[in-house]
Amino acid sequence: MMNSMVIIEQMLVICLLILVGAFLYRKKLLTDTGAGQISFLIVHVTNPAIMLSTAISEEEVIPAAEIGQAFALAVAAYALSALAGFLITLLLRSKAGERIAIIMMTMYPNVGFIGIPLVLATLGTRAMVYVTVNNLVYSVLFYTTGIPLIRMAATMSGANPDTGAKKPKSADLRHNILKGLLHTGTVSAFLSILIYLTHPAVPSVISDPLLYAGRCTTFLSMLVLGVSVAGSPLASYLTDRKTWIFILLRGIVSPVIVALILSPFIRDAVLRDAVLLLVAVPSGSLPMIVSREQGLDDHVFARGIILSTLVSPITIPLAMTLFHLILMR
């Protein structure tokens, strides 16, 4: 069983780094433009680097069966999280315009900005196999099903009546699939899996730059989150009762149930904890960005993402502790 204090300590470190980003933003030493540029670096440089460098540093070849199990678990975790998001909308009696945001925030966690550094810090490099596979599944799922779903919601709400009109649906789907497969995160995850399977000899002139770039991921990610926190109307978010209920269900109840459903199929304790952690990390911002581009109201996204991030030092350890207490019964 993982010591919950380790998670609490790591989440407190993350919170302190978020405060650094918020402080720099308030002092106008970091701007929205700068945060956007840093986000680009994280998505396209440092996250791919940390996945590749971790795979290169793995001393043993990972069996194909283990990779296959990680893939099946990731797909199952996303499917169960999507179902959990739908059930949460029923419990909250959400309006039609809120449903897509709640489902997306429940289904798509912040794997890149929080999941990768958290799992690496608490579970070590061995758990990065699952994180890499999870990142691959995330990218493919979001670009092939997430974006079309958001566009459909925009069309139905009248926010973007021309959505989907420029291309036939089949062509639009092919475009999203191709975009998902060629995304930097997807390509680097795929290459990392190949490295895990084959364990090739990689010269230090390649592995060292990847290692140095990957080490920047946690700090840069928290700076960007700090900018989001500093630029949000936090006081109004704190008084929204439905958002707090959502955070309780999405941050503790849903991850524990998903992990308990999948735990009978997992023998390795590290892999089991990695599954829970990646379901329990706060909601990611990519669905909100796409929704904003499609003209949908992003206030529900903003409240859920900001608050779930701020309280994650509490919700993640609680989810992990509750999960292990139930397992030991």
N, C-alpha and C positions, 0 to 999 in steps of 0.2 A: 504493500500500500504506500502511495506517495504521501509524504509529510505535507499536510496542508500549509504549514508555516513556510515551506519553500515557495509555494504558490503565492501566499500573502506577501512575502518579501519581494518576489519578482514583480508583483502587481504594484506594490508601493514604489518600487524603482521606476516602473513605467509611468506612474502618476507624477512622480517628481520630474521626469523628463517632459511630460506633457505640460507641467507648470512652467518649465523653462521655455517651451515654445509659446505659451500664452504670454509670458512676461516679455519675451522679445517682440511679440506682435503688438502688445500694448505700448511698448516703448518705441514702436515704429522702426525697429531694427530688422524686422521680418515682415514682409508685405504679402498680400494675397497672391501677387504675381510670383514672388519668390517661393511661396508654399506650393504653387502650381508646378513650378520648375522642379522643386524637390520631389514632388509626387511622381513626376515623370521619371526622375532618376531612380526612385524606389521601385517603380513598376518595371522599368525597362533595363535597369542596370544592377542595383544592389540585391533585389530579391532573386533574380536569376543567378547572380553570382553566389549567393549564400547556398542555394540549392545545389549548384554545380560543385562548389568547393566542398560541401559536406559529402556529396557522393564520391568525389575523388579521394577524400581523406578516409573513407570507409575501408577498413583493412581486409574485409572478407567479401567474397562474391555473395550477393543476396539471391537466394533461390527464386526461380520464376514463380513457384507456387506461393511464396510469401508476397511477391508483388501482386499476383492475382488475387490473393485474399485481401490485400490492402485496397485494391481497386473495387472489389465487390463490396467491402465495408463502406467505402466512400460513397459509392452510388446509393447504397441502402440508407446511409446517414442523411444524404440530401433528400431522398424520397420521403423518409420519415419526418424530416424537418419541414418539408413542404406541407405534409399532412397536418403536422402540429400547428403550422401557421394558419391553415384553413380552420382548424378547430378553435384556435384563439379568436379568430374573427367572429365565430359563432358565439363564443362565450362573452365577448365584448359587445356583441350586437353592433358591429361596425357598419358604418355607412358604406355604400358602394365604392366611393372614392378612396376610402381608407383601406379596403380589403387587400388591394394589390400591394400596398406599402407594407402591411403587416406580414403578409405571406413572404414577400421578398426579404424583409428584415429577419424573419425567422429562418428562412432557408439559406441565405447567403451571409455567413459570418465574415468577420474581418480577418481572413486567413493571412493575407499578405502583410498588413501593418502590425498586427498583434499576434496572430496565431504562430507564425514562423519564429519570431524571437522568443515568445513565451514557451513553446514546446522545446526549443533548443536549450533554453536556460534551465527548464525544470526536469526534462526527461532525457536530454542529451542527444547526441548525433544519431543514435540508433533509431529514435522515433522519427527522424527526418525522412525516413523512407515513406512512412504513411503521409507525412505532410506534403511531400513532393507529389505523390499519387493524388492526394486530395486536391492539390492546386491544379493538377491537370484536369480532373473531373469538374472542378469549379469552373474553369475557363470554358470548357466545351459546353457544359450545361447552360451557363449564363448566355453565351453567344448564340446557342441554338434554340433555347426555350425561353430564357429570361427576357431577352430583348423583344422577341415577337409578342410575348405576353404583355409587356409594358406598352408596346405599340397598339395592341388590341384594346387595352384599357384606355389609352389616349383617344382612340377613335370612338369608342363607346361613350366616353365622357364629353366628346366634342372639343377637347383641348387641342387636338391636332386632327382635323377632319380629313386631311390629305394623306395621313399615314397609310402606307401600303398602296397608295394609288399610283405611284410612279413606276412600280414594278409588279409583275405577277407574283403571287404568293410563293410559287415554287422557286422563282429566281431570287426572291428576297431571302428565303430559307437557305438556299445555296450560298448566297453572299454571307450570311451570318455564320454558317458552318465553316466557310473558308476563312473568315475573319477570326473565328475562334481557334481554328487549328494553326493559323499563322501568327497568333498573338505571341509576344515575347515570353510571357509566362508559360504558355502551353508548350512552346518549342523548348524552352530551357528545362521544363519538367520532363518532357519526353527524353531529352538528351541525358538528364540525370538518371532516369530509370535505366537507360541503356548502359550507363556507367556502372550502376549498381549491379546489373546482370553480368557484365563482361569484365569489369574491373581492369580497364586498360592502364598501361603505364603513361602517366601524364607528366611532361617535363615541368620543372618548377617555374620556368619562365611563363607558363600558362596558369598553373595552380596558384602561385603566390599572388598575382594580381586579382584573381577571383576571390581569394581569401581576404585580402585587404579591403576590397570593395564590399564584400558581404558583411564585414564587421561594422560597416556604417549603417546597416539597415535599421537596427533598433532605434538609435538616436535620431536619425532622419525621420523615421516614421512617427515618433512621438512628437517631434517638432511640428509636423503637419497637423496632427491631432490637436496639439495645443493651440494652433491658429484657429481651428474650427471651434474649439471651446471658447476662446477669447472673442471670436466674432459672432457668437450666438446670443440671443436674448434669453440667457439662462434663467433669470428670475421667473419668466412666464412659463418656462418648461417645468419648473419645479412644482408648480401648482396644478398640473394636469393629472387628474386621478387615473384616467384610463391608460395613460402612458406608463404610470407606475405599475399598474396591474399587468400590462403587457410585459414590462421588464421582468417582473417576478415570474411570470409564466415562461417567457422566452429565455431568461437567464438561468433559471434554476430548475423549474418543473420539467420543461421540454427536454433539456439536455440529459437529465437523469433518466427520464423514461426512454429516450432514444438509446442511450448507452446500455440500459438494462435489457432492452429488447435484443441488442446486438451482442451483449456479453457472452451468452451461451456459445456463440460461434467463435470466440476469441480465447485462445489459451495463454497468449503472451500478455503479461500484466502491463508492460510498457505500451504495447499497441492498444490495449483497452483504455488506458489513461489518455493516450493521444487522441483516440476517437472522442472521448468525453470532452477534452479540452477544446478541440476544434469545433465542437457543436456549441460549447458554452461561451466562447469568446464573443465580444460585442458584435453588433451588426455592422456589416461593411457599407461603404459609401458608394460603391459602383452602381447599384440599382437606383440610388437617389440621383446620381449624375445623369444617367440615361433618362430617368423620369423627367428631370428638369429640362433636358434637351427636347423631350416630346411635349412639353407644355403642361405637364401634370403638376398639381400642387405638391410641393415637397416639404410642407411643414410637418406632416406626420413622420416622414423620414428623418428630418432634422432632429425632432424631439427624441425619437427612439434611438438614433445613433449616438447623439451627444450624451444622453442620460445613461444608456447602457454601457457606454465607455467609462463614464465617471464612476459608476457604482460597481464596475467589474472587479475591483479588488475585494469586494464583498461577495458578489454573486458567484464568481468562479470558485473560490475556496469552499463556499457553502454547497455548491453543486457537487464538487469533488468529495467533500466529507459525507454528504447525504448518500451519494452513490456507494461509497465503500461501506458505510454503516448498513445499508440494505443488503449488500453482497455478503456481509459477514453473518447475517442472521440465519 
